[in-house]
């Protein structure tokens, strides 16, 4: 009986490698929780409770950044090191990391590891996995070290921090930024650097790079020296949609933030024109699931909070460190809507036709996400007296693995914090990955039912 169960389990994991992704993320969260609950992980050398440890570990692995205790004051150097490691593992992808380690040790990838890595990296074919894994590792290292070097120089010579302090703070914030994790060493996040472009611009650049997704970054690097074809580079449709939609959302977010907060004395009001534009751009970039803030989130106008919620819900690029429903999902739904309004038979954009399966997947992801956010918001509203927009903002931030907060997370009851833990986990592994991981088996239908059109609208 035990042998049959073991062989059945292996068969299921081989058939559905997405399950292994979910299980691996859960295992890393468990290990992180145990490490953070140790007395050595806290600054005062006392054991941290189960819920705060679980919440912090999940937030780090899911590269969210929501916290129930202050990172810089509560955790010791060991605890901060654990958090930094969890962020790196979560952002890189635990299955990508496992496959890369197997590649480095054995010099080749087994088929099961290739299939697993394909789920995590969204590689288009098994032959691409090796290249993607090495590209991911190299890109991660280059971006994080480059941003850390810039920040270290600024902290050292612009703020008179010691060599060790500036290097540690720079590395911590660079890793957190590239992995879109929001964890920082200051209780006020980056508000003290709101008007300093030498800090905010490198952080925003790291966030945008990590949020584009590894396939897009690798494609950009691969095609940078290729000649233009027909007046433009021969990008894939995925890269075109990701880059175009990301640029549009960044510009729209910055413009709306500046317009809505321009005269708000608690946010952008006291700044000069250039500083307002910088802060508006930084806030827009952070909504792409990074979560650092240069202005007080709880002081934003309700309209700005709503705009921020929309941007957080959309998130960043696929197969990257960002969360949300992803910009390609949003773009595909927008293309399908435009095609339907025009009465066109197929959804087409940028010289390509989007297949019906992609449309169904985008719709499924979006509706599942809406359902999860609404359900979590309703549950939290039943156990807290906080205002509706603050609770909605918190749930969207958790699902989108953003980390921006109006400051109510630590005040939620333990059950409410567990709700956010589950929401962060689902937001990281992705609704489609989770659903496919929970499916017992694939079902193939050998017949089609008669077609009948229901009344729509």
C-alpha positions as CSV (number, residue, x, y, z in Angstrom):
1,X,0.0,0.0,0.0
2,X,2.8,2.4,0.9
3,X,4.6,1.7,-2.3
4,X,1.5,2.3,-4.3
5,X,0.9,5.6,-2.7
6,X,4.5,6.6,-3.3
7,X,4.4,5.7,-7.0
8,X,1.0,7.4,-7.4
9,X,2.4,10.6,-5.8
10,X,5.4,10.6,-8.1
11,X,3.1,10.0,-11.1
12,X,1.0,13.0,-10.1
13,X,4.0,15.3,-9.6
14,X,5.4,14.2,-13.0
15,X,2.0,14.8,-14.7
16,X,1.4,18.1,-12.9
17,X,4.7,19.8,-12.2
18,X,2.8,22.9,-11.1
19,X,1.9,21.0,-8.0
20,X,5.6,20.7,-7.2
21,X,5.8,24.5,-7.5
22,X,3.0,25.0,-5.0
23,X,4.4,22.4,-2.6
24,X,7.9,23.9,-2.8
25,X,6.8,27.4,-2.1
26,X,4.8,26.1,0.9
27,X,7.9,24.2,2.2
28,X,10.0,27.3,1.9
29,X,7.4,29.3,3.8
30,X,7.4,26.6,6.5
31,X,11.2,26.7,6.8
32,X,11.2,30.5,6.9
33,X,8.6,30.5,9.6
34,X,10.6,28.1,11.8
35,X,13.8,30.2,11.4
36,X,12.1,33.5,12.1
37,X,10.4,32.1,15.2
38,X,13.8,31.3,16.8
39,X,15.0,33.6,19.5
40,X,18.1,34.5,17.6
41,X,16.0,36.0,14.8
42,X,14.7,38.7,17.0
43,X,16.6,41.8,18.2
44,X,15.6,41.3,21.8
45,X,16.4,37.5,21.6
46,X,12.9,36.5,22.4
47,X,10.9,34.0,20.3
48,X,8.5,35.7,17.8
49,X,4.9,34.4,17.8
50,X,3.7,31.9,15.2
51,X,1.4,34.3,13.3
52,X,4.0,37.2,12.9
53,X,6.7,34.7,11.9
54,X,4.3,33.0,9.4
55,X,3.2,36.3,8.0
56,X,6.7,37.7,7.6
57,X,8.0,34.4,6.0
58,X,5.0,34.3,3.6
59,X,5.4,38.0,2.7
60,X,9.1,37.5,2.0
61,X,8.8,34.3,-0.1
62,X,5.8,35.7,-2.0
63,X,7.9,38.9,-2.4
64,X,5.1,41.1,-1.1
65,X,6.5,43.2,1.7
66,X,3.5,43.6,4.0
67,X,4.6,43.4,7.6
68,X,3.1,43.1,11.0
69,X,6.4,44.0,12.8
70,X,9.0,46.6,11.8
71,X,11.8,44.9,9.9
72,X,14.6,47.2,10.9
73,X,13.9,47.2,14.7
74,X,12.2,43.8,15.4
75,X,14.5,41.4,13.6
76,X,18.2,40.8,14.3
77,X,20.9,40.6,11.7
78,X,20.2,36.8,11.5
79,X,16.5,37.5,11.1
80,X,17.1,40.1,8.4
81,X,19.4,37.7,6.6
82,X,16.7,35.0,6.7
83,X,14.2,37.5,5.2
84,X,16.7,38.5,2.5
85,X,17.3,34.9,1.6
86,X,13.5,34.2,1.4
87,X,13.1,37.2,-0.8
88,X,15.8,36.0,-3.2
89,X,14.4,32.5,-3.3
90,X,10.9,33.6,-3.8
91,X,11.7,36.1,-6.5
92,X,14.0,33.7,-8.4
93,X,11.5,31.0,-8.1
94,X,12.1,28.0,-5.9
95,X,11.7,25.6,-8.9
96,X,14.0,27.7,-11.1
97,X,16.6,27.7,-8.3
98,X,16.3,23.9,-7.8
99,X,16.7,23.3,-11.6
100,X,19.7,25.6,-11.8
101,X,21.4,23.9,-8.9
102,X,20.8,20.5,-10.7
103,X,22.2,22.0,-13.9
104,X,25.3,23.3,-12.2
105,X,26.0,20.0,-10.4
106,X,25.1,17.5,-13.1
107,X,25.7,19.6,-16.1
108,X,22.3,18.7,-17.6
109,X,18.7,18.8,-16.7
110,X,16.4,15.8,-16.2
111,X,13.1,15.9,-18.0
112,X,11.0,16.3,-14.8
113,X,13.2,19.3,-13.7
114,X,12.8,20.8,-17.2
115,X,9.0,20.5,-17.0
116,X,9.0,22.0,-13.5
117,X,11.3,24.8,-14.6
118,X,9.0,25.4,-17.6
119,X,6.1,26.0,-15.2
120,X,8.1,28.6,-13.2
121,X,9.9,30.4,-16.0
122,X,7.1,30.2,-18.7
123,X,9.7,29.0,-21.2
124,X,8.3,28.2,-24.6
125,X,10.1,24.9,-25.1
126,X,12.2,22.4,-23.2
127,X,15.2,23.4,-25.2
128,X,14.9,27.0,-23.9
129,X,14.9,26.0,-20.2
130,X,18.7,25.8,-19.9
131,X,19.2,29.2,-21.6
132,X,16.4,30.8,-19.5
133,X,17.9,29.5,-16.2
134,X,21.4,30.8,-16.9
135,X,19.9,34.0,-18.2
136,X,17.8,34.5,-15.1
137,X,20.8,33.9,-12.8
138,X,23.0,36.3,-14.7
139,X,20.4,39.0,-15.1
140,X,19.5,38.8,-11.4
141,X,23.1,39.1,-10.3
142,X,24.0,42.0,-12.6
143,X,20.9,44.1,-11.8
144,X,21.1,43.6,-8.0
145,X,24.8,44.3,-7.8
146,X,24.6,47.3,-10.1
147,X,21.8,48.9,-8.1
148,X,23.5,48.0,-4.8
149,X,26.7,49.7,-5.9
150,X,24.8,52.9,-6.9
151,X,22.9,53.0,-3.6
152,X,26.0,52.2,-1.5
153,X,27.8,55.2,-3.0
154,X,24.9,57.5,-2.4
155,X,24.4,56.3,1.2
156,X,28.1,56.6,1.9
157,X,28.8,60.0,0.5
158,X,25.4,61.6,0.4
159,X,24.2,60.6,3.9
160,X,27.5,60.0,5.7
161,X,26.8,56.4,6.5
162,X,29.6,54.0,7.4
163,X,31.1,51.7,4.8
164,X,29.5,48.6,6.3
165,X,26.2,50.2,7.0
166,X,25.9,51.7,3.5
167,X,26.9,48.5,1.8
168,X,24.4,46.4,3.8
169,X,21.6,48.8,3.4
170,X,22.2,49.1,-0.3
171,X,22.3,45.4,-0.9
172,X,19.2,44.8,1.2
173,X,17.2,47.4,-0.7
174,X,18.6,46.4,-4.1
175,X,17.6,42.7,-3.6
176,X,14.2,43.7,-2.3
177,X,13.6,46.2,-5.1
178,X,14.6,43.8,-8.0
179,X,12.4,41.1,-6.5
180,X,9.6,43.6,-6.0
181,X,9.5,42.7,-2.3
182,X,9.2,46.2,-0.6
183,X,11.0,45.0,2.6
184,X,13.2,47.8,3.9
185,X,15.2,48.7,6.9
186,X,13.4,51.9,7.7
187,X,9.9,52.1,9.3
188,X,9.0,55.0,6.9
189,X,10.0,53.0,3.8
190,X,11.8,55.4,1.5
191,X,10.0,58.6,2.4
192,X,13.2,60.1,3.7
193,X,14.6,59.8,0.2
194,X,11.5,61.1,-1.6
195,X,13.2,64.0,-3.3
196,X,16.6,62.2,-3.9
197,X,16.7,60.8,-7.5
198,X,20.0,59.1,-6.8
199,X,18.1,56.7,-4.5
200,X,14.6,56.6,-6.0
201,X,15.5,56.3,-9.7
202,X,17.8,53.2,-9.2
203,X,15.2,51.6,-7.0
204,X,12.5,52.3,-9.5
205,X,14.7,50.9,-12.4
206,X,15.3,47.7,-10.4
207,X,11.6,47.3,-9.8
208,X,10.7,47.9,-13.4
209,X,13.3,45.4,-14.6
210,X,12.2,42.7,-12.2
211,X,8.5,43.4,-13.0
212,X,9.0,43.0,-16.8
213,X,9.5,39.3,-16.4
214,X,12.5,37.2,-17.2
215,X,11.4,36.1,-20.8
216,X,11.0,39.8,-21.8
217,X,14.4,40.8,-20.3
218,X,16.2,37.9,-21.9
219,X,14.5,38.7,-25.3
220,X,15.5,42.4,-25.0
221,X,19.1,41.3,-24.3
222,X,19.1,38.7,-27.0
223,X,17.8,41.1,-29.7
224,X,19.7,44.2,-28.8
225,X,22.3,43.7,-31.5
226,X,20.1,42.3,-34.2
227,X,19.3,44.4,-37.2
228,X,15.8,45.8,-37.5
229,X,13.4,44.0,-39.7
230,X,10.8,46.1,-41.6
231,X,11.8,49.1,-39.6
232,X,11.4,47.5,-36.2
233,X,12.9,44.8,-34.1
234,X,11.4,41.3,-34.5
235,X,10.0,41.1,-31.0
236,X,7.6,38.4,-29.9
237,X,4.0,39.4,-29.3
238,X,4.5,38.7,-25.6
239,X,7.4,41.1,-25.4
240,X,5.5,43.8,-27.4
241,X,2.4,43.6,-25.2
242,X,4.5,43.6,-22.0
243,X,6.7,46.5,-22.9
244,X,3.9,48.6,-24.4
245,X,1.4,48.0,-21.6
246,X,4.0,48.6,-18.9
247,X,5.0,51.9,-20.4
248,X,1.4,53.0,-20.8
249,X,0.5,52.1,-17.2
250,X,3.6,53.7,-15.8
251,X,2.8,57.0,-17.6
252,X,-0.9,56.8,-16.7
253,X,-0.1,56.1,-13.1
254,X,2.4,58.9,-12.8
255,X,0.1,61.4,-14.5
256,X,-3.0,60.5,-12.4
257,X,-0.9,60.5,-9.1
258,X,0.5,63.9,-9.9
259,X,-2.9,65.3,-10.9
260,X,-4.8,64.0,-7.9
261,X,-2.1,64.7,-5.3
262,X,-0.5,67.9,-6.6
263,X,-2.0,70.1,-4.0
264,X,-2.3,67.6,-1.2
265,X,-0.2,69.1,1.7
266,X,0.3,65.6,3.2
267,X,1.8,64.1,0.1
268,X,3.1,66.0,-2.9
269,X,2.0,69.5,-1.9
270,X,5.2,70.6,-0.2
271,X,7.5,69.5,-3.1
272,X,8.7,71.5,-6.0
273,X,7.5,70.8,-9.5
274,X,10.4,68.5,-10.4
275,X,10.1,66.7,-7.0
276,X,6.4,66.2,-7.5
277,X,7.0,64.6,-10.9
278,X,9.7,62.4,-9.5
279,X,7.5,61.3,-6.6
280,X,4.5,60.7,-9.0
281,X,6.7,58.5,-11.2
282,X,8.1,56.6,-8.2
283,X,4.7,55.9,-6.8
284,X,3.5,54.7,-10.2
285,X,6.5,52.4,-10.5
286,X,6.0,51.0,-7.0
287,X,2.4,50.0,-7.7
288,X,3.8,47.4,-10.2
289,X,4.1,45.2,-7.0
290,X,7.2,46.7,-5.5
291,X,5.6,48.5,-2.6
292,X,8.2,51.0,-1.5
293,X,6.6,54.4,-0.8
294,X,8.0,57.9,-0.8
295,X,4.8,59.5,0.4
296,X,2.4,58.5,3.2
297,X,-0.1,56.0,1.8
298,X,-2.7,56.7,4.4
299,X,-2.6,60.4,3.4
300,X,-3.5,59.8,-0.2
301,X,-6.9,60.9,-1.5
302,X,-9.5,58.1,-1.9
303,X,-9.4,58.6,-5.7
304,X,-5.6,58.0,-5.7
305,X,-6.1,54.9,-3.5
306,X,-8.5,53.6,-6.1
307,X,-6.1,54.3,-9.0
308,X,-3.4,52.6,-7.0
309,X,-5.6,49.6,-6.4
310,X,-6.2,49.2,-10.1
311,X,-2.5,49.4,-10.9
312,X,-1.7,46.9,-8.1
313,X,-4.3,44.5,-9.3
314,X,-2.9,44.5,-12.9
315,X,0.6,44.0,-11.6
316,X,3.7,43.5,-13.8
317,X,5.0,41.1,-16.4
318,X,4.6,37.3,-16.5
319,X,7.3,35.0,-15.2
320,X,8.9,37.8,-13.3
321,X,9.0,39.0,-9.7
322,X,5.8,40.9,-10.0
323,X,2.3,39.8,-8.9
324,X,-1.2,40.8,-10.0
325,X,-3.1,39.4,-12.9
326,X,-0.1,40.5,-15.1
327,X,0.0,43.2,-17.8
328,X,-0.4,40.6,-20.6
329,X,-3.6,39.4,-19.1
330,X,-4.9,42.9,-19.0
331,X,-3.7,43.6,-22.5
332,X,-5.3,40.5,-24.0
333,X,-8.6,41.3,-22.3
334,X,-8.4,44.9,-23.7
335,X,-7.7,43.6,-27.2
336,X,-10.6,41.2,-27.0
337,X,-12.9,43.9,-25.8
338,X,-11.9,46.2,-28.6
339,X,-12.4,43.4,-31.2
340,X,-15.9,42.7,-29.8
341,X,-16.9,46.3,-29.9
342,X,-15.8,46.6,-33.5
343,X,-17.6,43.4,-34.4
344,X,-14.4,41.7,-35.6
345,X,-14.3,37.9,-35.7
346,X,-11.0,37.5,-33.9
347,X,-8.9,39.4,-31.4
348,X,-5.9,40.8,-33.4
349,X,-3.1,43.2,-32.4
350,X,0.4,44.1,-33.6
351,X,0.0,41.9,-36.7
352,X,-0.9,38.8,-34.7
353,X,-4.1,36.9,-33.9
354,X,-4.6,35.9,-30.3
355,X,-5.9,32.3,-30.0
356,X,-9.2,31.6,-28.1
357,X,-7.3,29.6,-25.5
358,X,-5.3,32.7,-24.4
359,X,-8.5,34.7,-24.2
360,X,-10.1,32.0,-21.9
361,X,-7.0,31.9,-19.7
362,X,-6.9,35.6,-19.4
363,X,-10.6,35.8,-18.5
364,X,-10.2,32.9,-16.0
365,X,-7.2,34.6,-14.2
366,X,-9.0,37.9,-14.0
367,X,-12.3,36.5,-12.7
368,X,-10.6,34.3,-10.2
369,X,-8.5,37.3,-9.0
370,X,-11.6,39.5,-8.6
371,X,-13.4,36.7,-6.7
372,X,-10.4,36.2,-4.3
373,X,-10.0,39.9,-3.6
374,X,-13.8,40.4,-3.0
375,X,-14.0,37.4,-0.8
376,X,-11.0,38.4,1.3
377,X,-12.3,42.0,1.6
378,X,-15.7,40.8,2.8
379,X,-14.1,38.5,5.4
380,X,-11.8,41.2,6.7
381,X,-14.7,43.7,6.9
382,X,-16.5,41.4,9.2
383,X,-13.7,41.4,11.8
384,X,-12.5,44.9,11.7
385,X,-13.8,48.5,12.1
386,X,-11.4,49.9,9.5
387,X,-12.9,51.9,6.6
388,X,-13.7,50.1,3.4
389,X,-11.1,51.6,1.1
390,X,-8.3,50.8,3.6
391,X,-9.4,47.1,3.8
392,X,-9.8,46.9,0.0
393,X,-6.4,48.5,-0.5
394,X,-4.8,45.9,1.9
395,X,-6.4,42.9,0.2
396,X,-5.4,44.1,-3.3
397,X,-1.9,44.8,-2.1
398,X,-1.7,41.3,-0.6
399,X,-3.0,39.5,-3.7
400,X,-0.8,41.6,-6.0
401,X,2.2,40.9,-3.8
402,X,2.8,44.6,-3.6
403,X,3.4,45.6,0.0
404,X,1.9,49.1,-0.1
405,X,-0.2,49.6,3.1
406,X,-2.4,52.2,4.7
407,X,-1.0,50.9,8.0
408,X,-3.8,48.6,9.2
409,X,-2.0,45.3,8.7
410,X,-0.5,45.1,12.1
411,X,-3.8,46.1,13.7
412,X,-5.8,43.3,12.1
413,X,-6.7,40.3,14.3
414,X,-4.6,37.1,13.9
415,X,-7.3,35.5,11.8
416,X,-7.4,38.5,9.5
417,X,-3.6,38.3,9.1
418,X,-3.9,34.6,8.2
419,X,-6.4,35.6,5.5
420,X,-3.8,38.0,4.1
421,X,-1.2,35.2,4.3
422,X,-3.4,32.9,2.1
423,X,-4.0,35.7,-0.3
424,X,-0.3,36.5,-0.7
425,X,0.4,32.8,-1.3
426,X,-2.2,32.5,-3.9
427,X,-1.1,35.8,-5.5
428,X,2.4,34.5,-5.8
429,X,1.9,31.0,-7.2
430,X,-0.9,32.3,-9.5
431,X,-4.5,31.3,-9.8
432,X,-3.9,29.1,-12.8
433,X,-0.9,27.3,-11.2
434,X,-2.9,26.7,-8.0
435,X,-5.9,25.4,-9.8
436,X,-3.9,23.1,-12.0
437,X,-1.9,21.9,-9.0
438,X,-5.1,21.0,-7.1
439,X,-6.7,19.2,-10.1
440,X,-6.5,15.5,-9.6
441,X,-6.3,14.6,-13.2
442,X,-6.7,16.0,-16.7
443,X,-10.1,15.3,-18.3
444,X,-10.3,14.9,-22.1
445,X,-13.8,15.1,-23.7
446,X,-14.2,13.0,-26.8
447,X,-17.5,14.6,-27.9
448,X,-19.0,18.1,-28.2
449,X,-22.4,19.2,-27.0
450,X,-24.8,21.1,-29.4
451,X,-24.1,24.8,-29.6
452,X,-26.7,27.3,-28.2
453,X,-26.2,31.0,-27.7
454,X,-27.4,32.5,-24.4
455,X,-28.6,36.1,-24.2
456,X,-25.7,38.4,-23.2
457,X,-26.3,41.8,-21.6
